[in-house]
């Protein structure tokens, strides 16, 4: 038996800048994606998220004797589409294998997966990481394979302080998740990133998530576990050209945590190596609250899993005609789409990053398609509407206001019926369910007043109330007109045509 090294509880980490001066990092990312098929990978049980525990199970996904699995065609289709989108070769013939290991929430004591015959292999994804010049640096992440497998059940450890098995009074197992289709996407070692290694890891997972969502094969919600990343990392002496011993940080569930986990492990590895110790090949647990990893279990090698071909399933042999048919269903690559839209809309890099970060790209595109100028669409969705989404605790696209609503509000602004302040009141009405933008303007009496008589009277009142300001304007200090415009707008509850008010003021005081 291999002797385990017990880490000291407290360890002085090597500062990140010093790590990249002395060591070369190598990354490897294994991303698990739960597919959104209606049924499980090898049986007909439903896959609805959040169902009562152990209500979506059958003899097959419980691993009962005599139960026979059948491959889910839709899952195979999704796997092929993912492989094609990642520029992979698609196997003409591949098999499932049994991965043998004991785990309490895996009812069969083996996982049906793929080993040396994956459905997709030898692909790549180009990821862009921002640099100081603002134009970004591109790294090619090579994909070793994307293979099909089934998920395990879920253990719930009760009575402890951390939710982990250590310190728990007892454990419960929910097998609803057992057998849900998974695609595991495994990269080759990512070398040469240096100090940008944490950012490259985050950018890769972010772009992969965007791709998965664009394909429509999963919602890829990391916070719900439908997309999870395992982060492999090793360090080697600067310029040595060899790969060091790796650790694998399991089930990292946010983009920010992917970056933080890489950064922490780089500093920890360096501290271990510089203390004269060896890195233990093991799994690690990521702790979101403290931003550190702790030791899990010693990492197994492939031979420890005793893989052998699954005898109860026939090989999968997708025809070339089917593969090409699926290739024709691929959407525009999200990265290429963003570049195209940025060029069409004239957005700066920062404006585009803000739109993507807010998840507002689709609603902005739909608003522009409805006739709104790009900058106006961006202004509303990333300003007023993003603020309201934050107040409601929802994503921007989940707001009840639609792109068509926003386009009509902006059209009323462009026509001179509204100004931005009045438009915000129209949004109040939209969120309150008071009708269409036009109905709200009419019901609330929000239209800008352009009646010459009413405007002239209001200007006269403002001049009379502010004689000192009027004198400045008569003396040629035109900038002082702003005070009188403000007085008129206040009297008319913000509904005056500010441009016409300014013209009247200058006419009367010239």
C-alpha positions in Angstrom: 0.0 0.0 0.0 1.3 3.5 -0.9 2.1 5.5 2.2 0.0 8.7 2.4 1.7 12.0 3.1 -0.3 14.0 5.6 -0.3 17.7 4.8 0.4 20.2 7.5 -2.7 22.1 8.5 -1.0 25.4 8.0 1.2 25.9 4.9 2.9 29.1 3.7 1.9 29.5 0.1 4.4 30.7 -2.5 3.2 34.1 -3.9 1.8 33.7 -7.4 4.3 35.9 -9.1 7.2 33.9 -7.6 5.5 30.6 -8.7 5.5 31.7 -12.4 9.1 32.9 -12.2 10.3 29.4 -11.0 7.8 26.9 -12.4 5.9 26.1 -15.6 2.3 25.1 -14.9 0.5 22.4 -16.9 -3.3 22.3 -16.9 -5.8 19.6 -17.7 -9.6 20.1 -17.5 -12.3 17.4 -17.3 -15.7 18.9 -17.7 -18.9 16.8 -17.1 -22.0 18.0 -18.8 -25.5 16.6 -17.9 -27.5 16.2 -21.1 -31.1 17.5 -21.1 -32.6 14.3 -22.5 -36.1 13.4 -21.4 -35.0 10.0 -20.1 -31.8 8.5 -18.6 -28.9 7.1 -20.5 -29.8 3.4 -20.3 -33.4 3.3 -19.2 -36.7 5.2 -19.6 -36.8 6.9 -16.3 -37.4 10.7 -16.4 -34.6 13.2 -15.6 -36.6 16.1 -14.2 -34.5 18.2 -11.7 -35.7 18.5 -8.2 -38.1 15.6 -8.0 -38.8 13.9 -4.7 -35.8 11.5 -3.8 -35.9 8.1 -5.3 -39.0 8.6 -7.4 -37.3 8.5 -10.8 -35.7 5.0 -10.6 -36.3 1.6 -12.1 -34.5 -1.8 -11.9 -32.1 -0.8 -14.6 -30.7 2.5 -13.0 -30.8 0.8 -9.6 -28.6 -2.0 -11.0 -30.9 -4.8 -10.0 -30.1 -8.3 -11.2 -31.4 -9.2 -14.6 -32.2 -5.6 -15.7 -30.9 -4.9 -19.2 -29.7 -1.4 -20.4 -30.6 0.2 -23.8 -28.7 3.2 -25.1 -30.5 6.5 -25.4 -30.3 7.6 -29.1 -30.8 11.2 -28.2 -27.8 11.1 -25.9 -25.7 9.7 -28.6 -26.9 12.4 -31.0 -26.0 15.1 -28.4 -22.6 13.6 -27.9 -21.9 13.6 -31.6 -23.0 17.2 -31.9 -20.7 18.2 -29.0 -17.8 16.4 -30.6 -18.4 18.1 -34.0 -18.7 21.5 -32.4 -15.3 20.9 -30.7 -13.7 20.0 -34.1 -13.4 16.3 -33.0 -13.2 13.2 -35.2 -16.3 11.1 -34.7 -15.7 7.4 -34.1 -17.1 5.0 -36.8 -17.4 2.3 -34.1 -17.1 2.6 -30.3 -18.1 0.7 -27.2 -19.1 1.3 -23.7 -17.0 -0.1 -20.8 -17.5 -0.9 -17.2 -15.5 1.3 -14.8 -15.3 -0.7 -11.6 -15.1 1.0 -8.3 -17.1 1.1 -5.1 -19.0 4.3 -4.2 -22.1 4.4 -2.0 -24.2 6.4 -4.4 -23.4 4.2 -7.4 -25.9 1.4 -7.2 -24.1 -1.1 -9.6 -20.7 -0.7 -8.1 -19.5 0.1 -11.6 -20.1 3.0 -13.9 -21.0 2.5 -17.5 -18.6 4.8 -19.4 -16.2 4.7 -22.3 -12.5 4.1 -21.9 -10.3 3.7 -24.9 -13.0 3.9 -27.5 -14.7 7.3 -27.1 -17.4 8.6 -29.4 -15.3 11.8 -30.2 -11.6 12.4 -30.1 -8.7 14.7 -31.3 -10.5 18.1 -31.3 -9.6 21.6 -30.2 -11.1 24.9 -29.0 -9.4 28.3 -29.4 -10.0 30.5 -26.3 -9.2 34.2 -26.0 -7.9 35.7 -22.8 -7.8 39.5 -22.5 -4.4 41.1 -22.4 -3.1 44.6 -21.4 -3.5 45.9 -25.0 -7.2 44.9 -24.9 -7.3 42.8 -28.0 -6.9 39.4 -26.3 -4.4 36.5 -26.6 -5.6 33.2 -28.1 -4.7 29.8 -26.7 -5.5 26.6 -28.5 -6.9 24.0 -26.0 -6.6 20.5 -27.5 -9.4 18.1 -26.8 -8.3 14.5 -26.1 -11.7 13.0 -26.1 -15.4 13.5 -25.4 -17.1 10.3 -24.1 -20.5 9.2 -23.0 -21.2 7.9 -19.5 -23.9 7.9 -16.8 -24.0 10.0 -13.7 -24.0 8.6 -10.1 -26.7 9.1 -7.4 -26.3 11.8 -4.8 -25.3 11.3 -1.2 -26.7 13.6 1.5 -24.6 13.6 4.7 -26.8 14.6 7.7 -25.8 16.1 11.0 -22.3 17.5 10.2 -21.3 21.1 9.9 -19.8 21.0 6.4 -22.2 18.8 4.5 -19.4 16.2 4.0 -19.3 12.7 5.4 -16.7 13.6 8.1 -18.6 14.5 11.2 -22.0 13.5 9.8 -24.4 11.4 11.9 -25.7 9.5 9.0 -26.0 9.6 5.2 -29.0 9.3 2.8 -28.8 8.4 -0.9 -31.0 9.7 -3.7 -30.7 7.6 -6.8 -32.8 10.0 -9.1 -29.6 11.2 -10.7 -28.1 7.7 -11.2 -28.1 7.0 -14.9 -28.6 10.5 -16.2 -26.6 10.9 -19.4 -23.2 12.7 -19.1 -20.7 13.8 -21.6 -17.2 14.1 -20.2 -14.9 16.4 -22.2 -11.2 15.9 -21.5 -8.4 18.2 -22.6 -4.9 17.3 -23.4 -2.3 19.0 -21.1 -2.4 22.8 -21.6 1.2 24.1 -21.4 2.8 27.4 -22.2 0.1 29.5 -20.5 2.4 30.6 -17.7 1.0 33.3 -15.5 -2.2 33.2 -17.6 -3.0 29.6 -16.7 -5.8 30.5 -14.3 -7.4 32.8 -16.8 -7.0 30.2 -19.6 -8.8 27.6 -17.5 -11.7 30.0 -16.8 -11.9 31.2 -20.4 -12.0 27.6 -21.7 -14.8 26.5 -19.3 -16.7 29.7 -20.1 -16.5 29.2 -23.8 -17.3 25.6 -23.5 -20.4 26.4 -21.4 -21.5 29.0 -24.1 -21.0 26.3 -26.8 -23.0 23.7 -24.9 -25.9 26.2 -24.3 -25.8 27.2 -28.0 -26.1 23.5 -29.0 -29.2 23.2 -26.8 -28.0 19.9 -25.3 -27.8 21.1 -21.7 -28.6 24.2 -19.6 -25.0 24.0 -18.3 -25.9 25.5 -15.0 -22.8 25.1 -12.9 -24.5 26.2 -9.7 -27.0 23.3 -10.1 -24.4 20.7 -11.1 -25.5 20.2 -14.7 -21.9 21.2 -15.7 -19.0 20.5 -13.4 -15.2 20.9 -13.9 -12.4 18.8 -12.5 -9.1 20.8 -12.6 -5.9 18.9 -13.0 -2.7 20.8 -12.3 1.1 20.1 -12.1 4.2 22.2 -11.9 7.6 21.5 -13.3 10.9 23.5 -13.0 11.1 26.4 -15.4 12.2 25.4 -18.8 12.5 21.7 -18.0 9.9 20.6 -20.6 8.6 17.7 -18.4 5.3 17.3 -16.7 5.1 17.2 -12.9 2.9 15.0 -10.7 -0.7 16.2 -11.0 -3.5 16.7 -8.6 -7.2 16.8 -9.5 -9.5 19.3 -7.8 -13.0 17.8 -8.1 -16.4 19.3 -8.9 -15.6 23.0 -9.2 -18.9 24.6 -9.8 -18.3 28.2 -11.0 -16.1 30.0 -13.5 -14.6 32.2 -10.7 -13.8 29.1 -8.7 -12.1 27.4 -11.6 -9.7 30.4 -11.8 -9.2 30.5 -8.1 -8.6 26.8 -7.8 -5.9 26.9 -10.4 -4.2 29.9 -8.7 -4.4 28.3 -5.3 -3.0 24.9 -6.4 -0.1 26.5 -8.3 0.9 28.3 -5.1 0.4 25.2 -3.0 2.3 22.9 -5.3 5.2 25.4 -5.3 5.2 25.4 -1.5 5.3 21.6 -1.3 8.1 21.3 -3.9 10.2 24.1 -2.4 9.9 22.4 1.0 11.6 19.3 -0.4 8.5 17.2 -0.4 6.8 15.4 -3.3 3.4 16.1 -4.7 1.0 13.3 -4.0 -1.2 12.3 -7.0 -4.6 12.7 -5.4 -8.0 14.2 -5.7 -8.6 17.5 -3.9 -11.8 19.2 -2.5 -12.4 22.8 -3.4 -13.8 25.0 -0.6 -15.7 28.0 -2.0 -15.9 29.8 1.3 -12.2 29.8 2.1 -10.7 29.5 -1.4 -8.5 26.6 -0.6 -8.3 22.9 -1.5 -8.0 20.0 0.9 -6.9 16.4 0.4 -9.5 13.9 -0.9 -8.3 10.4 -1.9 -5.3 9.0 -3.6 -5.8 9.3 -7.3 -6.4 6.0 -9.1 -4.8 5.1 -12.4 -6.8 3.5 -15.2 -5.7 0.0 -14.4 -7.2 0.4 -10.9 -10.6 0.7 -12.4 -10.3 -2.7 -14.2 -12.1 -1.5 -17.4 -13.6 -4.1 -19.6 -16.1 -3.9 -22.5 -19.8 -3.6 -21.3 -21.3 -7.0 -22.3 -24.9 -5.9 -22.1 -24.6 -3.2 -24.7 -24.0 -3.4 -28.4 -21.3 -1.1 -30.0 -22.3 2.3 -31.2 -21.6 2.8 -34.9 -22.9 6.1 -36.2 -23.2 6.2 -40.0 -21.3 8.9 -41.8 -24.6 10.1 -43.3 -26.0 10.6 -39.8 -22.9 12.4 -38.6 -23.0 14.8 -41.6 -26.7 15.4 -41.1 -25.9 16.4 -37.4 -23.1 18.6 -38.6 -25.7 20.6 -40.5 -27.6 21.3 -37.3 -24.7 23.0 -35.6 -25.3 26.6 -34.6 -22.9 29.5 -35.3 -20.0 29.2 -33.0 -20.6 31.5 -30.0 -17.2 33.1 -30.2 -17.6 33.8 -33.9 -21.1 35.1 -33.3 -19.9 37.5 -30.7 -17.2 38.8 -33.0 -19.7 39.2 -35.8 -22.3 41.0 -33.7 -19.6 43.3 -32.2 -18.6 44.4 -35.6 -22.2 44.9 -36.8 -23.1 46.9 -33.7 -19.9 48.9 -33.3 -19.5 47.9 -29.6 -16.2 48.4 -27.9 -14.5 45.3 -26.3 -15.7 46.5 -22.9 -19.2 47.0 -24.0 -19.3 43.6 -25.6 -17.9 41.9 -22.5 -20.5 43.7 -20.3 -23.3 42.5 -22.6 -22.0 38.9 -22.5 -21.4 39.0 -18.8 -24.9 40.2 -18.1 -26.3 37.3 -20.3 -28.0 40.0 -22.4 -26.6 39.3 -25.8 -29.8 37.6 -27.1 -32.2 40.2 -25.8 -30.1 43.0 -27.2 -29.9 41.3 -30.6 -33.7 40.8 -30.6 -34.3 44.5 -29.6 -32.0 45.6 -32.5 -33.8 43.3 -34.9 -37.0 45.1 -33.8 -35.6 48.4 -35.1 -33.7 49.9 -32.1 -30.2 51.4 -32.6 -27.5 49.2 -31.0 -26.3 51.7 -28.4 -29.9 52.4 -27.4 -30.6 48.7 -26.9 -27.4 48.3 -25.0 -28.3 51.3 -22.8 -31.6 49.9 -21.6 -30.7 46.3 -21.1 -27.4 47.0 -19.3 -28.6 50.0 -17.4 -32.2 50.3 -16.2 -33.2 46.7 -16.9 -30.0 45.2 -15.5 -30.7 47.2 -12.3 -34.2 45.9 -12.1 -33.0 42.3 -12.7 -30.6 42.7 -9.9 -33.3 44.0 -7.6 -35.5 41.0 -8.5 -32.7 38.5 -8.2 -33.2 37.1 -11.7 -31.1 37.0 -14.9 -31.7 39.8 -17.4 -33.4 37.6 -20.0 -35.8 36.4 -17.3 -37.4 39.8 -16.9 -41.1 40.1 -17.9 -40.2 43.0 -20.2 -39.6 41.8 -23.7 -37.3 43.0 -26.5 -40.4 44.1 -28.4 -41.4 46.3 -25.4 -38.0 47.9 -25.2 -37.9 48.5 -28.9 -41.3 50.3 -28.7 -40.3 52.4 -25.7 -37.2 53.5 -27.6 -39.3 54.2 -30.7 -41.4 56.6 -28.6 -38.2 58.3 -27.4 -37.0 58.6 -31.0 -40.4 60.1 -32.0 -40.2 62.7 -29.3 -43.2 61.3 -27.4 -40.9 60.4 -24.4 -37.6 61.3 -23.0 -35.4 58.9 -21.0 -36.9 59.9 -17.6 -40.5 59.4 -18.9 -39.4 56.1 -20.5 -38.4 54.8 -17.1 -41.9 55.4 -15.9 -43.2 53.4 -18.9 -41.0 50.5 -17.7 -42.6 50.9 -14.2 -45.9 50.3 -15.9 -44.7 47.4 -17.9 -43.4 45.6 -14.8 -46.7 46.4 -13.1 -48.6 44.7 -16.0 -50.5 47.9 -17.0 -50.5 47.1 -20.7 -48.4 48.0 -23.8 -46.0 51.0 -23.8 -48.5 53.0 -25.8 -51.3 52.2 -23.4 -49.2 53.1 -20.4 -48.2 56.5 -22.0 -51.9 57.3 -22.6 -53.1 56.0 -19.2 -50.4 57.8 -17.2 -50.4 60.9 -19.3 -46.7 60.7 -19.9 -46.3 62.2 -23.4 -44.0 65.1 -23.8 -45.8 68.5 -24.0 -45.1 70.2 -27.2 -47.9 72.7 -27.2 -46.3 76.1 -27.9 -48.6 78.0 -25.7 -48.0 75.9 -22.6 -44.3 75.8 -23.2 -44.1 79.6 -23.7 -46.1 80.2 -20.5 -43.8 77.9 -18.5 -40.7 79.7 -19.9 -42.1 83.0 -19.0 -42.7 81.8 -15.5 -39.2 80.5 -15.2 -37.7 83.8 -16.4 -39.8 85.8 -14.0 -38.7 83.6 -11.1 -35.0 83.7 -12.0 -34.2 87.2 -13.1 -30.5 86.9 -12.2 -30.2 83.8 -14.5 -32.1 85.6 -17.2 -29.6 88.6 -17.0 -26.7 86.2 -17.5 -28.2 84.8 -20.7 -28.9 88.3 -22.0 -25.2 89.1 -21.4 -24.3 86.1 -23.6 -23.7 83.4 -21.0 -25.8 80.8 -22.9 -24.7 78.0 -20.6 -26.9 79.5 -17.9 -30.0 78.4 -19.8 -29.7 75.0 -18.2 -31.0 76.4 -14.9 -34.1 77.8 -16.6 -34.6 74.6 -18.6 -34.6 72.7 -15.3 -37.1 75.1 -13.8 -39.5 74.5 -16.8 -39.1 70.8 -16.6 -39.9 70.8 -12.9 -43.1 72.8 -13.5 -44.1 70.5 -16.3 -43.3 67.3 -14.4 -40.5 66.4 -16.8 -42.9 66.3 -19.8 -41.6 69.4 -21.6 -39.7 69.1 -24.9 -36.3 70.2 -23.5 -34.9 71.1 -27.0 -37.9 73.4 -27.7 -37.7 74.9 -24.2 -34.1 75.9 -24.8 -35.0 77.5 -28.2 -37.8 79.5 -26.6 -35.5 80.7 -23.7 -32.9 82.0 -26.1 -35.5 83.6 -28.4 -37.0 85.5 -25.5 -33.7 86.6 -23.9 -31.7 87.4 -27.1 
